[in-house]
Amino acid sequence: MEQVINKKVTIDISKEDFEAYEEVRASGVTNMFDVRYVCELSGLSRDKVIAVMEGYEKLMELYPDVRQN
């Protein structure tokens, strides 16, 4: 899925990217608003983490099997 940031930059978020983000979220290791640490744990770039955060609901619809409770 492509997520638009600032109406000029488009970030491509793959299922694997979303899975990496979800793995960190489900672990409960950090506050997900600590973007720097989420990047470190997930291996995603800052732009990708922010794009996932902004497009989370759309990504859930696109990849419903990824959500880890």
Backbone hydrogen bonds in HBPLUS format (Angstrom, degrees):
<---DONOR---> <-ACCEPTOR-->    atom                        ^
c    i                          cat <-CA-CA->   ^        H-A-AA   ^      H-
h    n   atom  resd res      DA  || num        DHA   H-A  angle D-A-AA Bond
n    s   type  num  typ     dist DA aas  dist angle  dist       angle   num
A0013-ILE N   A0001-MET O   2.60 MM  12  5.12 174.5  1.60 161.0 163.0     1
A0003-GLN N   A0011-ILE O   2.76 MM   8  5.18 162.8  1.79 150.3 155.0     2
A0011-ILE N   A0003-GLN O   2.86 MM   8  5.18 172.0  1.87 149.2 151.1     3
A0005-ILE N   A0009-VAL O   2.71 MM   4  5.22 173.6  1.72 170.1 171.1     4
A0008-LYS N   A0005-ILE O   3.40 MM   3  6.48 153.1  2.47 129.4 130.3     5
A0009-VAL N   A0005-ILE O   3.09 MM   4  5.22 158.2  2.14 168.7 163.5     6
A0018-PHE N   A0014-SER O   3.04 MM   4  6.39 163.1  2.07 152.0 155.7     7
A0019-GLU N   A0015-LYS O   2.83 MM   4  6.08 152.7  1.91 147.5 155.8     8
A0020-ALA N   A0016-GLU O   2.98 MM   4  6.19 152.7  2.06 143.2 149.7     9
A0021-TYR N   A0017-ASP O   3.04 MM   4  6.37 159.0  2.09 151.2 156.4    10
A0022-GLU N   A0018-PHE O   2.87 MM   4  6.07 167.0  1.89 153.1 156.9    11
A0023-GLU N   A0019-GLU O   2.90 MM   4  6.04 149.0  2.00 145.7 153.7    12
A0024-VAL N   A0020-ALA O   3.36 MM   4  6.63 155.5  2.42 143.5 148.1    13
A0025-ARG N   A0021-TYR O   2.97 MM   4  6.30 164.3  2.00 153.0 157.9    14
A0026-ALA N   A0022-GLU O   2.80 MM   4  5.89 170.5  1.81 154.7 157.0    15
A0027-SER N   A0023-GLU O   3.12 MM   4  6.15 137.1  2.32 134.5 145.1    16
A0027-SER N   A0024-VAL O   3.19 MM   3  5.17 128.1  2.47  94.5 108.2    17
A0028-GLY N   A0025-ARG O   3.26 MM   3  5.69 142.2  2.41 106.1 115.2    18
A0034-ASP N   A0031-ASN O   2.95 MM   3  5.64 165.6  1.97 122.8 126.8    19
A0037-TYR N   A0034-ASP O   3.05 MM   3  5.63 119.1  2.44 112.5 125.7    20
A0038-VAL N   A0034-ASP O   2.99 MM   4  6.25 160.2  2.03 155.3 161.6    21
A0039-CYS N   A0035-VAL O   2.86 MM   4  6.04 155.9  1.91 153.1 158.9    22
A0040-GLU N   A0036-ARG O   3.11 MM   4  6.40 155.1  2.18 140.4 147.0    23
A0041-LEU N   A0037-TYR O   2.90 MM   4  6.15 160.9  1.93 154.3 158.5    24
A0042-SER N   A0038-VAL O   2.87 MM   4  5.87 157.8  1.92 149.3 155.4    25
A0043-GLY N   A0039-CYS O   2.81 MM   4  5.42 145.7  1.93 144.1 151.0    26
A0049-VAL N   A0045-SER O   2.99 MM   4  6.31 161.6  2.02 156.3 161.1    27
A0050-ILE N   A0046-ARG O   3.01 MM   4  6.23 167.2  2.03 155.2 158.5    28
A0051-ALA N   A0047-ASP O   2.91 MM   4  6.04 153.2  1.98 141.1 149.4    29
A0052-VAL N   A0048-LYS O   2.86 MM   4  6.09 155.1  1.92 150.2 156.2    30
A0053-MET N   A0049-VAL O   2.97 MM   4  6.23 161.2  2.00 149.4 154.7    31
A0054-GLU N   A0050-ILE O   2.90 MM   4  6.13 160.2  1.94 151.9 156.9    32
A0055-GLY N   A0051-ALA O   2.90 MM   4  5.96 145.1  2.02 142.4 152.0    33
A0059-LEU N   A0055-GLY O   2.90 MM   4  6.10 158.3  1.95 159.1 166.4    34
A0060-MET N   A0056-TYR O   2.88 MM   4  6.14 148.7  1.98 149.3 158.0    35
A0061-GLU N   A0057-GLU O   3.11 MM   4  6.42 148.2  2.21 142.4 150.3    36
A0062-LEU N   A0058-LYS O   2.94 MM   4  6.19 152.4  2.01 145.8 153.9    37
A0063-TYR N   A0059-LEU O   2.75 MM   4  5.83 156.8  1.80 151.2 157.1    38
A0066-VAL N   A0063-TYR O   3.12 MM   3  5.73 168.2  2.13 121.6 125.2    39
